[in-house]
């Protein structure tokens, strides 16, 4: 039998904080990967595949851009929280 210690509110908040920071890191990471792939030409296999008549949307750069777009939800949530806080009137 494995004994576990009860979770405290502080440890649970620390875990959620770490998860929040990791979710915020996804979108910029994928955007940087798209930029590096485009600039450095790391995906040279894409050029070979595109010469075979495939779609221009089938390369690594569009994939990274789509992944970056799909992972913007935490950023939008953070922005909306901050803007919501700015419009509140303090009494």
C-alpha positions in Angstrom: 0.0 0.0 0.0 1.3 3.4 -0.9 0.8 6.2 1.5 0.1 9.6 0.0 0.1 13.0 1.7 -3.0 15.1 1.3 -2.8 17.9 -1.1 -2.7 21.3 0.4 -4.2 24.3 -1.3 -0.7 25.8 -1.8 0.6 22.8 -3.7 -2.5 22.6 -5.9 -2.1 26.3 -6.8 1.6 25.8 -7.6 0.7 22.9 -9.9 -2.0 24.9 -11.6 0.4 27.8 -12.0 3.0 25.6 -13.6 0.4 24.2 -16.0 -0.7 27.7 -16.9 2.8 28.8 -17.7 3.4 25.7 -19.8 0.2 26.4 -21.8 1.3 29.9 -22.4 4.6 28.6 -23.8 3.1 26.5 -26.5 1.9 29.2 -29.0 5.2 31.2 -29.1 7.2 28.0 -29.3 5.3 26.8 -32.4 5.6 30.3 -34.0 9.4 30.3 -33.4 9.6 26.8 -34.9 7.6 28.0 -38.0 9.9 31.0 -38.4 13.1 28.9 -38.0 11.9 26.3 -40.4 11.0 28.9 -43.0 14.2 30.9 -42.6 16.7 28.1 -42.1 15.1 25.7 -44.6 15.3 22.9 -42.1 12.4 21.2 -43.8 14.2 20.4 -47.0 12.1 17.3 -47.5 9.1 19.7 -47.9 10.7 21.0 -51.1 11.0 17.5 -52.5 7.4 16.6 -51.6 6.0 19.9 -53.0 7.6 19.1 -56.4 5.4 16.0 -56.5 2.3 18.2 -56.9 1.1 18.2 -53.3 -0.7 21.1 -51.6 1.4 24.1 -50.5 -0.4 23.7 -47.1 1.1 20.3 -46.5 4.6 21.5 -45.3 6.0 22.0 -41.8 5.7 25.8 -41.7 1.9 25.8 -42.2 1.6 23.0 -39.7 3.5 24.9 -37.1 1.5 28.1 -37.8 -1.8 26.1 -37.3 -0.5 24.6 -34.1 0.5 28.1 -32.9 -3.0 29.4 -33.7 -4.7 26.5 -32.0 -2.7 27.1 -28.8 -3.5 30.8 -28.5 -6.5 30.2 -26.2 -4.5 30.6 -23.0 -3.1 33.9 -24.3 -6.6 35.1 -25.2 -7.9 34.1 -21.8 -5.0 36.0 -20.1 -5.6 39.1 -22.1 -9.4 39.1 -21.5 -8.8 38.6 -17.7 -6.4 41.6 -17.7 -8.6 43.8 -19.7 -11.6 42.9 -17.5 -9.6 43.9 -14.5 -8.6 47.2 -16.0 -12.2 48.3 -16.7 -13.4 47.8 -13.1 -13.9 50.9 -11.1 -12.3 50.9 -7.6 -14.4 52.4 -4.9 
